Every structure is written in structure tokens, then in C-alpha cells.
Amino acid sequence: MFGWRELAALVGRAYQSLSPEERADAVFFANNYGEAAAVDIFAKPWGLPPSISAHNNYYLWGPRGHIGDVVIHLGGRREDLLKVYASVEAMGKTDNPWALPLETGQTIWICRGRFTKLDDDWSKLKRYY
């Protein structure tokens, strides 16, 4: 749980940087249920919608009506994200020496214009174990 508050703050600031129109469609798409829960719990002051994730039980809840127009994403390489989204913009980087290795030193991206709808790809994104 080290770094979760900082992650939530970064995601919250990324969300608040969006226009009101973009915020209406935006969602944090977490890599795992821990990140999703951290943002759901600690980012309440920023008014984000519930996070989505294709990992474990979060997978069962699906994309919650989000189609992928605006997605806040943790980690990954810009060139890989550009295969899925029309534009990808860096918004900050996680930095906590006690956080899990996969949750520190990661870029927070704002991804816009998903080429396919989240609903259409949801079963392919499943990481349920």
C-alpha cells in the first residue's frame, strides 16, 4: 500500500486537468485491483468516477459504461499506448521508494480516442486469477 496516496493524488490531478466535457467521459483504468482500489479510496477529493480494471474482481464489473474516449492510465510505453489510442500525453510520474516496483517510477498517461470500444475488447483484457 506504499505509494497509494501519491498515486491517487497524481490520478486526481490528471483528472482535474481535463476539461469538464472530458471529465464526463474519463476513467482511471488500473493495471490491477490494488491500484484501482487505491484510487477509488484515496482520490475521493478529486471527484473521480469509480476506477476500472480487467484484473480479478474488477474485471467482473466491466468498463462501467466507459467507452475509452478519455482514459487515465498508469505505466506502459507511449509507443505501445499509441497502438490503442489516438493520442497519449504524459501527466506525471509515480515516485515512492517503498512502493511495489511496478507502481513506482511509472508515468501517468492521459489517453484519448481509443480505437475500439472498451466493451468490445473487455474479454481480451481479462486478467482473472
Phi and psi in radians as a Rosetta constraint file:
Dihedral C 1 N 2 CA 2 C 2 CIRCULARHARMONIC -1.105 0.35
Dihedral N 2 CA 2 C 2 N 3 CIRCULARHARMONIC 2.319 0.35
Dihedral C 2 N 3 CA 3 C 3 CIRCULARHARMONIC 1.564 0.35
Dihedral N 3 CA 3 C 3 N 4 CIRCULARHARMONIC -0.073 0.35
Dihedral C 3 N 4 CA 4 C 4 CIRCULARHARMONIC -1.176 0.35
Dihedral N 4 CA 4 C 4 N 5 CIRCULARHARMONIC -0.697 0.35
Dihedral C 4 N 5 CA 5 C 5 CIRCULARHARMONIC -1.105 0.35
Dihedral N 5 CA 5 C 5 N 6 CIRCULARHARMONIC -0.720 0.35
Dihedral C 5 N 6 CA 6 C 6 CIRCULARHARMONIC -1.159 0.35
Dihedral N 6 CA 6 C 6 N 7 CIRCULARHARMONIC -0.699 0.35
Dihedral C 6 N 7 CA 7 C 7 CIRCULARHARMONIC -1.052 0.35
Dihedral N 7 CA 7 C 7 N 8 CIRCULARHARMONIC -0.836 0.35
Dihedral C 7 N 8 CA 8 C 8 CIRCULARHARMONIC -1.054 0.35
Dihedral N 8 CA 8 C 8 N 9 CIRCULARHARMONIC -0.691 0.35
Dihedral C 8 N 9 CA 9 C 9 CIRCULARHARMONIC -1.137 0.35
Dihedral N 9 CA 9 C 9 N 10 CIRCULARHARMONIC -0.725 0.35
Dihedral C 9 N 10 CA 10 C 10 CIRCULARHARMONIC -1.112 0.35
Dihedral N 10 CA 10 C 10 N 11 CIRCULARHARMONIC -0.783 0.35
Dihedral C 10 N 11 CA 11 C 11 CIRCULARHARMONIC -1.118 0.35
Dihedral N 11 CA 11 C 11 N 12 CIRCULARHARMONIC -0.722 0.35
Dihedral C 11 N 12 CA 12 C 12 CIRCULARHARMONIC -1.065 0.35
Dihedral N 12 CA 12 C 12 N 13 CIRCULARHARMONIC -0.765 0.35
Dihedral C 12 N 13 CA 13 C 13 CIRCULARHARMONIC -1.159 0.35
Dihedral N 13 CA 13 C 13 N 14 CIRCULARHARMONIC -0.671 0.35
Dihedral C 13 N 14 CA 14 C 14 CIRCULARHARMONIC -1.081 0.35
Dihedral N 14 CA 14 C 14 N 15 CIRCULARHARMONIC -0.766 0.35
Dihedral C 14 N 15 CA 15 C 15 CIRCULARHARMONIC -1.076 0.35
Dihedral N 15 CA 15 C 15 N 16 CIRCULARHARMONIC -0.784 0.35
Dihedral C 15 N 16 CA 16 C 16 CIRCULARHARMONIC -1.196 0.35
Dihedral N 16 CA 16 C 16 N 17 CIRCULARHARMONIC -0.356 0.35
Dihedral C 16 N 17 CA 17 C 17 CIRCULARHARMONIC -1.296 0.35
Dihedral N 17 CA 17 C 17 N 18 CIRCULARHARMONIC -0.241 0.35
Dihedral C 17 N 18 CA 18 C 18 CIRCULARHARMONIC -1.377 0.35
Dihedral N 18 CA 18 C 18 N 19 CIRCULARHARMONIC 2.710 0.35
Dihedral C 18 N 19 CA 19 C 19 CIRCULARHARMONIC -1.194 0.35
Dihedral N 19 CA 19 C 19 N 20 CIRCULARHARMONIC 2.788 0.35
Dihedral C 19 N 20 CA 20 C 20 CIRCULARHARMONIC -0.980 0.35
Dihedral N 20 CA 20 C 20 N 21 CIRCULARHARMONIC -0.627 0.35
Dihedral C 20 N 21 CA 21 C 21 CIRCULARHARMONIC -1.144 0.35
Dihedral N 21 CA 21 C 21 N 22 CIRCULARHARMONIC -0.733 0.35
Dihedral C 21 N 22 CA 22 C 22 CIRCULARHARMONIC -1.214 0.35
Dihedral N 22 CA 22 C 22 N 23 CIRCULARHARMONIC -0.666 0.35
Dihedral C 22 N 23 CA 23 C 23 CIRCULARHARMONIC -1.053 0.35
Dihedral N 23 CA 23 C 23 N 24 CIRCULARHARMONIC -0.553 0.35
Dihedral C 23 N 24 CA 24 C 24 CIRCULARHARMONIC -1.082 0.35
Dihedral N 24 CA 24 C 24 N 25 CIRCULARHARMONIC -0.468 0.35
Dihedral C 24 N 25 CA 25 C 25 CIRCULARHARMONIC -1.920 0.35
Dihedral N 25 CA 25 C 25 N 26 CIRCULARHARMONIC -0.125 0.35
Dihedral C 25 N 26 CA 26 C 26 CIRCULARHARMONIC -1.353 0.35
Dihedral N 26 CA 26 C 26 N 27 CIRCULARHARMONIC 2.665 0.35
Dihedral C 26 N 27 CA 27 C 27 CIRCULARHARMONIC -2.696 0.35
Dihedral N 27 CA 27 C 27 N 28 CIRCULARHARMONIC 2.617 0.35
Dihedral C 27 N 28 CA 28 C 28 CIRCULARHARMONIC -1.550 0.35
Dihedral N 28 CA 28 C 28 N 29 CIRCULARHARMONIC 2.120 0.35
Dihedral C 28 N 29 CA 29 C 29 CIRCULARHARMONIC -1.815 0.35
Dihedral N 29 CA 29 C 29 N 30 CIRCULARHARMONIC 1.787 0.35
Dihedral C 29 N 30 CA 30 C 30 CIRCULARHARMONIC -1.472 0.35
Dihedral N 30 CA 30 C 30 N 31 CIRCULARHARMONIC 2.638 0.35
Dihedral C 30 N 31 CA 31 C 31 CIRCULARHARMONIC -1.262 0.35
Dihedral N 31 CA 31 C 31 N 32 CIRCULARHARMONIC -0.526 0.35
Dihedral C 31 N 32 CA 32 C 32 CIRCULARHARMONIC -2.565 0.35
Dihedral N 32 CA 32 C 32 N 33 CIRCULARHARMONIC 2.942 0.35
Dihedral C 32 N 33 CA 33 C 33 CIRCULARHARMONIC -1.140 0.35
Dihedral N 33 CA 33 C 33 N 34 CIRCULARHARMONIC -0.511 0.35
Dihedral C 33 N 34 CA 34 C 34 CIRCULARHARMONIC -1.138 0.35
Dihedral N 34 CA 34 C 34 N 35 CIRCULARHARMONIC -0.805 0.35
Dihedral C 34 N 35 CA 35 C 35 CIRCULARHARMONIC -1.106 0.35
Dihedral N 35 CA 35 C 35 N 36 CIRCULARHARMONIC -0.755 0.35
Dihedral C 35 N 36 CA 36 C 36 CIRCULARHARMONIC -1.055 0.35
Dihedral N 36 CA 36 C 36 N 37 CIRCULARHARMONIC -0.804 0.35
Dihedral C 36 N 37 CA 37 C 37 CIRCULARHARMONIC -1.159 0.35
Dihedral N 37 CA 37 C 37 N 38 CIRCULARHARMONIC -0.691 0.35
Dihedral C 37 N 38 CA 38 C 38 CIRCULARHARMONIC -1.022 0.35
Dihedral N 38 CA 38 C 38 N 39 CIRCULARHARMONIC -0.801 0.35
Dihedral C 38 N 39 CA 39 C 39 CIRCULARHARMONIC -1.213 0.35
Dihedral N 39 CA 39 C 39 N 40 CIRCULARHARMONIC -0.701 0.35
Dihedral C 39 N 40 CA 40 C 40 CIRCULARHARMONIC -1.031 0.35
Dihedral N 40 CA 40 C 40 N 41 CIRCULARHARMONIC -0.666 0.35
Dihedral C 40 N 41 CA 41 C 41 CIRCULARHARMONIC -1.470 0.35
Dihedral N 41 CA 41 C 41 N 42 CIRCULARHARMONIC -0.860 0.35
Dihedral C 41 N 42 CA 42 C 42 CIRCULARHARMONIC -1.578 0.35
Dihedral N 42 CA 42 C 42 N 43 CIRCULARHARMONIC -0.216 0.35
Dihedral C 42 N 43 CA 43 C 43 CIRCULARHARMONIC -1.728 0.35
Dihedral N 43 CA 43 C 43 N 44 CIRCULARHARMONIC 0.235 0.35
Dihedral C 43 N 44 CA 44 C 44 CIRCULARHARMONIC -0.930 0.35
Dihedral N 44 CA 44 C 44 N 45 CIRCULARHARMONIC -0.669 0.35
Dihedral C 44 N 45 CA 45 C 45 CIRCULARHARMONIC -1.058 0.35
Dihedral N 45 CA 45 C 45 N 46 CIRCULARHARMONIC -0.347 0.35
Dihedral C 45 N 46 CA 46 C 46 CIRCULARHARMONIC -1.639 0.35
Dihedral N 46 CA 46 C 46 N 47 CIRCULARHARMONIC -0.064 0.35
Dihedral C 46 N 47 CA 47 C 47 CIRCULARHARMONIC 1.222 0.35
Dihedral N 47 CA 47 C 47 N 48 CIRCULARHARMONIC 0.517 0.35
Dihedral C 47 N 48 CA 48 C 48 CIRCULARHARMONIC -1.221 0.35
Dihedral N 48 CA 48 C 48 N 49 CIRCULARHARMONIC 2.668 0.35
Dihedral C 48 N 49 CA 49 C 49 CIRCULARHARMONIC -1.268 0.35
Dihedral N 49 CA 49 C 49 N 50 CIRCULARHARMONIC 2.929 0.35
Dihedral C 49 N 50 CA 50 C 50 CIRCULARHARMONIC -0.991 0.35
Dihedral N 50 CA 50 C 50 N 51 CIRCULARHARMONIC 2.448 0.35
Dihedral C 50 N 51 CA 51 C 51 CIRCULARHARMONIC -1.170 0.35
Dihedral N 51 CA 51 C 51 N 52 CIRCULARHARMONIC 2.789 0.35
Dihedral C 51 N 52 CA 52 C 52 CIRCULARHARMONIC -2.140 0.35
Dihedral N 52 CA 52 C 52 N 53 CIRCULARHARMONIC 2.713 0.35
Dihedral C 52 N 53 CA 53 C 53 CIRCULARHARMONIC -2.804 0.35
Dihedral N 53 CA 53 C 53 N 54 CIRCULARHARMONIC 2.598 0.35
Dihedral C 53 N 54 CA 54 C 54 CIRCULARHARMONIC -1.692 0.35
Dihedral N 54 CA 54 C 54 N 55 CIRCULARHARMONIC 0.313 0.35
Dihedral C 54 N 55 CA 55 C 55 CIRCULARHARMONIC -1.822 0.35
Dihedral N 55 CA 55 C 55 N 56 CIRCULARHARMONIC 2.281 0.35
Dihedral C 55 N 56 CA 56 C 56 CIRCULARHARMONIC 0.796 0.35
Dihedral N 56 CA 56 C 56 N 57 CIRCULARHARMONIC -2.354 0.35
Dihedral C 56 N 57 CA 57 C 57 CIRCULARHARMONIC -1.085 0.35
Dihedral N 57 CA 57 C 57 N 58 CIRCULARHARMONIC -0.498 0.35
Dihedral C 57 N 58 CA 58 C 58 CIRCULARHARMONIC -1.042 0.35
Dihedral N 58 CA 58 C 58 N 59 CIRCULARHARMONIC -0.533 0.35
Dihedral C 58 N 59 CA 59 C 59 CIRCULARHARMONIC -1.009 0.35
Dihedral N 59 CA 59 C 59 N 60 CIRCULARHARMONIC -0.706 0.35
Dihedral C 59 N 60 CA 60 C 60 CIRCULARHARMONIC -1.077 0.35
Dihedral N 60 CA 60 C 60 N 61 CIRCULARHARMONIC -0.469 0.35
Dihedral C 60 N 61 CA 61 C 61 CIRCULARHARMONIC -1.460 0.35
Dihedral N 61 CA 61 C 61 N 62 CIRCULARHARMONIC -0.159 0.35
Dihedral C 61 N 62 CA 62 C 62 CIRCULARHARMONIC 1.162 0.35
Dihedral N 62 CA 62 C 62 N 63 CIRCULARHARMONIC -2.941 0.35
Dihedral C 62 N 63 CA 63 C 63 CIRCULARHARMONIC -1.382 0.35
Dihedral N 63 CA 63 C 63 N 64 CIRCULARHARMONIC 0.077 0.35
Dihedral C 63 N 64 CA 64 C 64 CIRCULARHARMONIC 0.953 0.35
Dihedral N 64 CA 64 C 64 N 65 CIRCULARHARMONIC 0.671 0.35
Dihedral C 64 N 65 CA 65 C 65 CIRCULARHARMONIC 1.529 0.35
Dihedral N 65 CA 65 C 65 N 66 CIRCULARHARMONIC -0.082 0.35
Dihedral C 65 N 66 CA 66 C 66 CIRCULARHARMONIC -1.462 0.35
Dihedral N 66 CA 66 C 66 N 67 CIRCULARHARMONIC 2.386 0.35
Dihedral C 66 N 67 CA 67 C 67 CIRCULARHARMONIC -1.763 0.35
Dihedral N 67 CA 67 C 67 N 68 CIRCULARHARMONIC -0.225 0.35
Dihedral C 67 N 68 CA 68 C 68 CIRCULARHARMONIC 1.874 0.35
Dihedral N 68 CA 68 C 68 N 69 CIRCULARHARMONIC 0.239 0.35
Dihedral C 68 N 69 CA 69 C 69 CIRCULARHARMONIC -1.060 0.35
Dihedral N 69 CA 69 C 69 N 70 CIRCULARHARMONIC -0.763 0.35
Dihedral C 69 N 70 CA 70 C 70 CIRCULARHARMONIC -2.388 0.35
Dihedral N 70 CA 70 C 70 N 71 CIRCULARHARMONIC 2.026 0.35
Dihedral C 70 N 71 CA 71 C 71 CIRCULARHARMONIC -2.212 0.35
Dihedral N 71 CA 71 C 71 N 72 CIRCULARHARMONIC 2.262 0.35
Dihedral C 71 N 72 CA 72 C 72 CIRCULARHARMONIC -1.646 0.35
Dihedral N 72 CA 72 C 72 N 73 CIRCULARHARMONIC 2.175 0.35
Dihedral C 72 N 73 CA 73 C 73 CIRCULARHARMONIC -2.247 0.35
Dihedral N 73 CA 73 C 73 N 74 CIRCULARHARMONIC 2.462 0.35
Dihedral C 73 N 74 CA 74 C 74 CIRCULARHARMONIC -1.748 0.35
Dihedral N 74 CA 74 C 74 N 75 CIRCULARHARMONIC 2.167 0.35
Dihedral C 74 N 75 CA 75 C 75 CIRCULARHARMONIC 1.362 0.35
Dihedral N 75 CA 75 C 75 N 76 CIRCULARHARMONIC -3.091 0.35
Dihedral C 75 N 76 CA 76 C 76 CIRCULARHARMONIC 1.622 0.35
Dihedral N 76 CA 76 C 76 N 77 CIRCULARHARMONIC 2.950 0.35
Dihedral C 76 N 77 CA 77 C 77 CIRCULARHARMONIC -1.750 0.35
Dihedral N 77 CA 77 C 77 N 78 CIRCULARHARMONIC 2.432 0.35
Dihedral C 77 N 78 CA 78 C 78 CIRCULARHARMONIC -0.953 0.35
Dihedral N 78 CA 78 C 78 N 79 CIRCULARHARMONIC -0.779 0.35
Dihedral C 78 N 79 CA 79 C 79 CIRCULARHARMONIC -1.108 0.35
Dihedral N 79 CA 79 C 79 N 80 CIRCULARHARMONIC -0.552 0.35
Dihedral C 79 N 80 CA 80 C 80 CIRCULARHARMONIC -1.282 0.35
Dihedral N 80 CA 80 C 80 N 81 CIRCULARHARMONIC -0.713 0.35
Dihedral C 80 N 81 CA 81 C 81 CIRCULARHARMONIC -1.142 0.35
Dihedral N 81 CA 81 C 81 N 82 CIRCULARHARMONIC -0.540 0.35
Dihedral C 81 N 82 CA 82 C 82 CIRCULARHARMONIC -1.209 0.35
Dihedral N 82 CA 82 C 82 N 83 CIRCULARHARMONIC -0.178 0.35
Dihedral C 82 N 83 CA 83 C 83 CIRCULARHARMONIC -1.378 0.35
Dihedral N 83 CA 83 C 83 N 84 CIRCULARHARMONIC -0.290 0.35
Dihedral C 83 N 84 CA 84 C 84 CIRCULARHARMONIC -1.944 0.35
Dihedral N 84 CA 84 C 84 N 85 CIRCULARHARMONIC -0.516 0.35
Dihedral C 84 N 85 CA 85 C 85 CIRCULARHARMONIC -2.163 0.35
Dihedral N 85 CA 85 C 85 N 86 CIRCULARHARMONIC 2.619 0.35
Dihedral C 85 N 86 CA 86 C 86 CIRCULARHARMONIC -1.212 0.35
Dihedral N 86 CA 86 C 86 N 87 CIRCULARHARMONIC -0.592 0.35
Dihedral C 86 N 87 CA 87 C 87 CIRCULARHARMONIC -2.492 0.35
Dihedral N 87 CA 87 C 87 N 88 CIRCULARHARMONIC 2.591 0.35
Dihedral C 87 N 88 CA 88 C 88 CIRCULARHARMONIC -2.456 0.35
Dihedral N 88 CA 88 C 88 N 89 CIRCULARHARMONIC 2.146 0.35
Dihedral C 88 N 89 CA 89 C 89 CIRCULARHARMONIC -2.190 0.35
Dihedral N 89 CA 89 C 89 N 90 CIRCULARHARMONIC 2.231 0.35
Dihedral C 89 N 90 CA 90 C 90 CIRCULARHARMONIC -1.285 0.35
Dihedral N 90 CA 90 C 90 N 91 CIRCULARHARMONIC 2.392 0.35
Dihedral C 90 N 91 CA 91 C 91 CIRCULARHARMONIC -2.137 0.35
Dihedral N 91 CA 91 C 91 N 92 CIRCULARHARMONIC -0.034 0.35
Dihedral C 91 N 92 CA 92 C 92 CIRCULARHARMONIC 2.680 0.35
Dihedral N 92 CA 92 C 92 N 93 CIRCULARHARMONIC -3.128 0.35
Dihedral C 92 N 93 CA 93 C 93 CIRCULARHARMONIC -2.468 0.35
Dihedral N 93 CA 93 C 93 N 94 CIRCULARHARMONIC 2.413 0.35
Dihedral C 93 N 94 CA 94 C 94 CIRCULARHARMONIC -1.259 0.35
Dihedral N 94 CA 94 C 94 N 95 CIRCULARHARMONIC 2.557 0.35
Dihedral C 94 N 95 CA 95 C 95 CIRCULARHARMONIC -2.683 0.35
Dihedral N 95 CA 95 C 95 N 96 CIRCULARHARMONIC 1.643 0.35
Dihedral C 95 N 96 CA 96 C 96 CIRCULARHARMONIC -2.550 0.35
Dihedral N 96 CA 96 C 96 N 97 CIRCULARHARMONIC 2.023 0.35
Dihedral C 96 N 97 CA 97 C 97 CIRCULARHARMONIC -1.134 0.35
Dihedral N 97 CA 97 C 97 N 98 CIRCULARHARMONIC -0.312 0.35
Dihedral C 97 N 98 CA 98 C 98 CIRCULARHARMONIC -1.737 0.35
Dihedral N 98 CA 98 C 98 N 99 CIRCULARHARMONIC -0.089 0.35
Dihedral C 98 N 99 CA 99 C 99 CIRCULARHARMONIC -1.277 0.35
Dihedral N 99 CA 99 C 99 N 100 CIRCULARHARMONIC 2.839 0.35
Dihedral C 99 N 100 CA 100 C 100 CIRCULARHARMONIC -1.004 0.35
Dihedral N 100 CA 100 C 100 N 101 CIRCULARHARMONIC 2.546 0.35
Dihedral C 100 N 101 CA 101 C 101 CIRCULARHARMONIC -0.947 0.35
Dihedral N 101 CA 101 C 101 N 102 CIRCULARHARMONIC -0.614 0.35
Dihedral C 101 N 102 CA 102 C 102 CIRCULARHARMONIC -1.360 0.35
Dihedral N 102 CA 102 C 102 N 103 CIRCULARHARMONIC -0.076 0.35
Dihedral C 102 N 103 CA 103 C 103 CIRCULARHARMONIC -2.068 0.35
Dihedral N 103 CA 103 C 103 N 104 CIRCULARHARMONIC 0.179 0.35
Dihedral C 103 N 104 CA 104 C 104 CIRCULARHARMONIC -2.246 0.35
Dihedral N 104 CA 104 C 104 N 105 CIRCULARHARMONIC 2.618 0.35
Dihedral C 104 N 105 CA 105 C 105 CIRCULARHARMONIC 1.241 0.35
Dihedral N 105 CA 105 C 105 N 106 CIRCULARHARMONIC 0.328 0.35
Dihedral C 105 N 106 CA 106 C 106 CIRCULARHARMONIC -1.780 0.35
Dihedral N 106 CA 106 C 106 N 107 CIRCULARHARMONIC 2.443 0.35
Dihedral C 106 N 107 CA 107 C 107 CIRCULARHARMONIC -1.399 0.35
Dihedral N 107 CA 107 C 107 N 108 CIRCULARHARMONIC 2.439 0.35
Dihedral C 107 N 108 CA 108 C 108 CIRCULARHARMONIC -1.620 0.35
Dihedral N 108 CA 108 C 108 N 109 CIRCULARHARMONIC 2.131 0.35
Dihedral C 108 N 109 CA 109 C 109 CIRCULARHARMONIC -1.933 0.35
Dihedral N 109 CA 109 C 109 N 110 CIRCULARHARMONIC 2.511 0.35
Dihedral C 109 N 110 CA 110 C 110 CIRCULARHARMONIC -1.841 0.35
Dihedral N 110 CA 110 C 110 N 111 CIRCULARHARMONIC 2.045 0.35
Dihedral C 110 N 111 CA 111 C 111 CIRCULARHARMONIC -1.900 0.35
Dihedral N 111 CA 111 C 111 N 112 CIRCULARHARMONIC 2.336 0.35
Dihedral C 111 N 112 CA 112 C 112 CIRCULARHARMONIC -2.216 0.35
Dihedral N 112 CA 112 C 112 N 113 CIRCULARHARMONIC 2.558 0.35
Dihedral C 112 N 113 CA 113 C 113 CIRCULARHARMONIC 1.237 0.35
Dihedral N 113 CA 113 C 113 N 114 CIRCULARHARMONIC 1.031 0.35
Dihedral C 113 N 114 CA 114 C 114 CIRCULARHARMONIC -1.031 0.35
Dihedral N 114 CA 114 C 114 N 115 CIRCULARHARMONIC 2.352 0.35
Dihedral C 114 N 115 CA 115 C 115 CIRCULARHARMONIC -1.218 0.35
Dihedral N 115 CA 115 C 115 N 116 CIRCULARHARMONIC -0.534 0.35
Dihedral C 115 N 116 CA 116 C 116 CIRCULARHARMONIC -2.203 0.35
Dihedral N 116 CA 116 C 116 N 117 CIRCULARHARMONIC 2.660 0.35
Dihedral C 116 N 117 CA 117 C 117 CIRCULARHARMONIC -1.225 0.35
Dihedral N 117 CA 117 C 117 N 118 CIRCULARHARMONIC 2.543 0.35
Dihedral C 117 N 118 CA 118 C 118 CIRCULARHARMONIC -0.981 0.35
Dihedral N 118 CA 118 C 118 N 119 CIRCULARHARMONIC -0.722 0.35
Dihedral C 118 N 119 CA 119 C 119 CIRCULARHARMONIC -0.984 0.35
Dihedral N 119 CA 119 C 119 N 120 CIRCULARHARMONIC -0.706 0.35
Dihedral C 119 N 120 CA 120 C 120 CIRCULARHARMONIC -1.179 0.35
Dihedral N 120 CA 120 C 120 N 121 CIRCULARHARMONIC -0.517 0.35
Dihedral C 120 N 121 CA 121 C 121 CIRCULARHARMONIC -1.807 0.35
Dihedral N 121 CA 121 C 121 N 122 CIRCULARHARMONIC -0.077 0.35
Dihedral C 121 N 122 CA 122 C 122 CIRCULARHARMONIC -0.963 0.35
Dihedral N 122 CA 122 C 122 N 123 CIRCULARHARMONIC -0.783 0.35
Dihedral C 122 N 123 CA 123 C 123 CIRCULARHARMONIC -1.142 0.35
Dihedral N 123 CA 123 C 123 N 124 CIRCULARHARMONIC -0.514 0.35
Dihedral C 123 N 124 CA 124 C 124 CIRCULARHARMONIC -1.300 0.35
Dihedral N 124 CA 124 C 124 N 125 CIRCULARHARMONIC -0.415 0.35
Dihedral C 124 N 125 CA 125 C 125 CIRCULARHARMONIC -1.505 0.35
Dihedral N 125 CA 125 C 125 N 126 CIRCULARHARMONIC -0.160 0.35
Dihedral C 125 N 126 CA 126 C 126 CIRCULARHARMONIC -0.938 0.35
Dihedral N 126 CA 126 C 126 N 127 CIRCULARHARMONIC 2.264 0.35
Dihedral C 126 N 127 CA 127 C 127 CIRCULARHARMONIC -2.326 0.35
Dihedral N 127 CA 127 C 127 N 128 CIRCULARHARMONIC 1.351 0.35
Dihedral C 127 N 128 CA 128 C 128 CIRCULARHARMONIC -1.993 0.35
Dihedral N 128 CA 128 C 128 N 129 CIRCULARHARMONIC 1.839 0.35
